[in-house]
């Protein structure tokens, strides 16, 4: 067993958790004795703050993975999270541009898109401005699989090296983590 700190990653929902578990956790695993994901988007602010205080009180490390939403830049989004919860520092907040689906799409090449029935032209020039709606709209036959099945398929075809080049916010994230 690895002895070391534990990491608690606050993610918005199950799609973020799935991406983290498939792409990030395997690359971070050796650094931490334990890594857990906490879905917080539907949790009351006071409850999240209490969890953060408890984790801080026991010396645990935390990380937030958040979509940029309607904020004009990542720095403003980071400040919003820090302001909202109070016990988080900006370096612990990682901003996804535009939404987590854009990171899923960043790892796809032409063959990956073809195998999943996606239109390559939607992703070929980068994914940093791609919304979840645009990802789902790129399906040639939208009724061929559920959104969850599509995302799982995207992870199966995910190319980590390509993703770092196709989405600047993903590249920044992996560079900050050193993975």
KAZIQUI-V453874 format. One record per helix or strand of 2 or more residues. SS is the DSSP state (A for helix, B for strand). FROM is the first residue (numbers start at 1). LEN is the number of residues. If there is no record, write none. Layout:
SS/FROM/LEN
SS/FROM/LEN
//
This chain:
B/6/6
A/14/18
B/34/6
A/45/13
B/61/7
A/74/12
A/90/3
B/93/4
A/100/7
A/110/7
A/120/3
A/132/6
A/142/3
A/147/10
A/160/7
A/168/10
//
